[in-house]
Amino acid sequence: MKQDQNIKAPNGLVKVSRQVRDTQRDQISDLEQDLVIDEQAIAFVYNGISHAVMMATPCDLQDFSLGFSLSENIIDQKSDLLDLEVKHNPHGIELNISISSRNFTLLKQKRRTLAGNSGCGLCGIESLQQVDKQRTPLSPYQSIPFEVIENALIKFKAKQILNLQAGGVHAAAFCDLTTGDIKIIREDVGRHNALDKLIGAINNHELNNTNGFILVSSRASYEMVDKTIAANINHLVTISAPTSKAIAFAKQNNLNLISFARTGRHVIYA
């Protein structure tokens, strides 16, 4: 993929140099430019106290800050996040988040040290008992019509701007429950991060979470199910497979879990 060296890489992508070796033709290409997904260490700092460091793509950071804070039960609602200051340093990015004194007191009481990579959402917990979170079960729901999921799937790939340019990127989209139209989409090198960004975007744009479903490019892990439940959204549709823990937790909390979503076929697990 040759790139004009004078063109700045889009936000979330980084320009690198590469050579292509073709063993069949016994040749190697000239040095050329390529675009790859940006991955950096991003620290969540609440009221001056470092809480978590995630390997993530440094775009949509306002959405990321809000979505992570909501899905991790650090805050209860958007208004609990009082301020955000983004600081860049040689080691990565600090998200300095100010939250209400009530929420900060609760955070200090249940604080866990979390060193998360882009593929893991449970790093740093201190005991097995902390794995099973207590969530309020979702309200009863109506099934999503097959053609609605079909429409969302058809439009999903074209909306993944970063993935189309670099590959290796996860996406999470909020889709209309009656049409399948994609209302908003977020991308990241990590599937959990993409979902947190989406949850933050839904709240920042003040979208009605009861009028949509989440479609993700990844598998359905326990943490993806948990974050969807935390966002009070009844439906999670995934491109890849679910895990046993994800299915059990979805059933326990009345989440409609659909996986192996393809045009013409999908599998309902809960």
Stockholm file with secondary structure:
# STOCKHOLM 1.0

chainA/1-270         MKQDQNIKAPNGLVKVSRQVRDTQRDQISDLEQDLVIDEQAIAFVYNGISHAVMMATPCDLQDFSLGFSLSENIIDQKSDLLDLEVKHNPHGIELNISISSRNFTLLKQKRRTLAGNSGCGLCGIESLQQVDKQRTPLSPYQSIPFEVIENALIKFKAKQILNLQAGGVHAAAFCDLTTGDIKIIREDVGRHNALDKLIGAINNHELNNTNGFILVSSRASYEMVDKTIAANINHLVTISAPTSKAIAFAKQNNLNLISFARTGRHVIYA
#=GR chainA/1-270 SS CCCCTTSCCCTTEEEEEECCEETTTTEECCCEEEEEECCEEEEEEETTEEEEEEEECSSSHHHHHHHHHHHTTSCSSGGGEEEEEEEEETTEEEEEEEECHHHHHHHHHHCCCEEECTTCSCTTCSSGGGTSCCCCCCCCCCCCCHHHHHHHHHHHHHHCHHHHHHSCCEEEEEEETTTCCEEEEEEESSHHHHHHHHHHHHHHTTCCGGGEEEEESSCBCHHHHHHHHHTTCSEEEESSCBCHHHHHHHHHTTCEEEEEEETTEEEECC
#=GC SS_cons         CCCCTTSCCCTTEEEEEECCEETTTTEECCCEEEEEECCEEEEEEETTEEEEEEEECSSSHHHHHHHHHHHTTSCSSGGGEEEEEEEEETTEEEEEEEECHHHHHHHHHHCCCEEECTTCSCTTCSSGGGTSCCCCCCCCCCCCCHHHHHHHHHHHHHHCHHHHHHSCCEEEEEEETTTCCEEEEEEESSHHHHHHHHHHHHHHTTCCGGGEEEEESSCBCHHHHHHHHHTTCSEEEESSCBCHHHHHHHHHTTCEEEEEEETTEEEECC
//
